[in-house]
């Protein structure tokens, strides 16, 4: 891997760049909270060669949303379910928008 390849990963939202300690610090939460999100299968951190959890920026955004819900009084299991449903809704809306664009750009069917 060249230095250019390494720097390119800095913009990759899925690159597991953050240790558990750093991730917890950035989110203002505990490592236990991050473990609980993993146990609830909301996020699955990658593991380093030594077995340490590593988090991506995308995973940190999900964890931040979970923390926001928990801070508002939502139980962690419910917060995880809400986030999963929000993600599914967003994906469905994206797919629907693609279908609409495709339908609008296709020629009308021939009349009989």
SULTA-V22818 format. One record per residue. N is the residue number from 0. PSI is psi as a letter, one per 30 degrees, with the letter a starting at -180 (NA if undefined). Layout:
n = (N;N)
psi = (PSI;PSI)
//
This chain:
n = (0;1;2;3;4;5;6;7;8;9;10;11;12;13;14;15;16;17;18;19;20;21;22;23;24;25;26;27;28;29;30;31;32;33;34;35;36;37;38;39;40;41;42;43;44;45;46;47;48;49;50;51;52;53;54;55;56;57;58;59;60;61;62;63;64;65;66;67;68;69;70;71;72;73;74;75;76;77;78;79;80;81;82;83;84;85;86;87;88;89;90;91;92;93;94;95;96;97;98;99;100;101;102;103;104;105;106;107;108;109;110;111)
psi = (k;l;e;e;e;e;e;e;f;f;f;j;f;f;k;i;f;k;l;e;e;e;e;e;e;e;f;h;a;l;e;e;e;e;e;e;e;e;e;f;g;e;k;j;k;l;k;l;e;g;g;k;k;k;k;l;e;e;e;e;e;e;e;e;e;e;e;e;e;e;f;g;g;k;k;e;e;e;e;e;e;e;e;e;e;e;e;e;e;e;e;e;e;e;e;e;e;e;e;e;e;e;e;f;f;k;l;l;k;k;l;NA)
//
